[in-house]
Amino acid sequence: MNGINGASHGSKYPPFKDTGSLNGFKSIQVTPCMGTEFKNVDLAEWLRAPNSDDMIKDLALLLAQRGVIFFRGQNNINNELQKELCKRLNAVGGAPKGNTFYRHSLLAMQGEDPEMGKVDQDRLEKMYRPKSDGMPRQSHSLDWHTDSSFEANSPDYTILKMAELPVTGGDTLWASGYEIYDRLTEPYKRFFESLTATYKSVALSGYAAKNPDAMDAGPRGAPNNVGLDFENHHPVVRTHPLTGWKSIFSCGTNCLSIDGVTDAESAKLMKKLMRLLIDNHDLQLRFQWHDINDLAIWDNRCTFHAATQDHFGKGTRIGWRCMTMGEVPFYDPESKSRTEATGGWPYKMEA
């Protein structure tokens, strides 16, 4: 099983210090729990600044603490600069050397640049077409996920930039894995820390069994990400390599079951975690995309997210996404919860 004991990581948290390079830029905390939005920032300038390396490291530390960061109107960020930013974050964020961009497992989904994924409205409309029985869809709880957690080396960073927007709708929601963990009682914390879970894409593995030639067998962004099973075992509670904070990892679509327990027990345990996510809107954040080239960066190791599919018939929603592959998820028994490590809001690591 992957990473239930991360003692070999053994690094001091954080592995490098914040230099304060971002302190002069205006920003707001989107909610107390998570999310930062920078105001009037051109990320292209950050990438070429004399202290750019310090800025990227500080951005990685901020992402590790706040989960998701927003930048409006990034008109100077093209696909290549978007990828450069993501890869530079990946280089300092705890990933093994040699890891790179995720490529979609379906070859048909890989465009001219397989490292850039298109958020495709036509495909989403097919997925969310009205139910065949004519009944209304009453829950979108299964939309919550963390990207490609079924891979052996799961993603660290995702960057999404919007290219076309509807008149209204299409917001994206994020939730904090740190806070889900902190909402557990101590006995449940200890119990979940002892568990691993099976992460699997049933859709991809099922399609691959019938159409293996239509699939990318890898490596998909990391040497470990090969084959067409799309199944791995990861800790239920993982440790973030930059903060050393504990985060729930076993929520959402790609988590199939809890290992070592009965099916009934697994269902109850997974429901408990999902109810914490769904029932507590104060650990969630809802972001409204205002303009073309609005950009979001999130850390998949401590967040979950879900798109809002309410925009069909209200205009086109298209975005471009890149995603890098991080470390094999691990749990360090010496790590701490966010509240334990910081004492509470504003959840800042020690300088």
C-alpha angles and dihedrals in degrees: 000000000000124000105333088142115039098179089124089066087061094157124147112255117268099026089207134021130250108254095200092241092139097047094095094059120089113246140159133212103241091206131355090249101049149341134065127208121199118212126221095353126149107206090197087066091050090055091055100036118122089243093041094129091056091047092053092049092048090048090053090051092048091049090051090054102037100031099218134033128196132208120185125217101004094179093158096054110096125179094274093051091045089055092045091055092048094048093048090052089049091052093058100029101081102273121140114260111265096036113128143161126336117243119206112258092228110075090208089062093056111095130190088302108038090193091066116068122204119223092221120202094197092057092046092050089056091049093049100038114140114284115268092236091059093241120135119254104250102181136040094176091119090063089076112099147133113240119272096333088161090077120095090236102037123203123280104186133024123186119193124186121184119231100176130019135196122235088258138351133039098106118165124225129206131191131197119245088193091060094045088057092047091054091062122095117244096259091051091047091055091045096050090046088062094055138085127197138210113247114196142157101222090184095054096043091047093049092045091054089060100032110029093157090059092060137085104234091191159165084238103194096316134048091244094054099088138121133042102268094092089199132120141154120241136167119276087222115039132189120232109232094218103042100025087224124144118243133181108245102174104084132105142021102326096053106090105178147333113262125240098019135089121274090252092050091046092052092051093048094048091047090054092056094044092049089055089054096044100038097050112066090175090072090052132078127203117204124197115207105223105177144013111277095029104148136204130192120192138180110231092198094073106020143065124203142190132190120225110235097200098110103082110127091016099087138293123307114195129160138172120228136189125185134187127207120242138190126314102272111260140179118222110200089206093059124103139222118259092251093046092050098045106023091238138294130039082035096212124166116236113270 
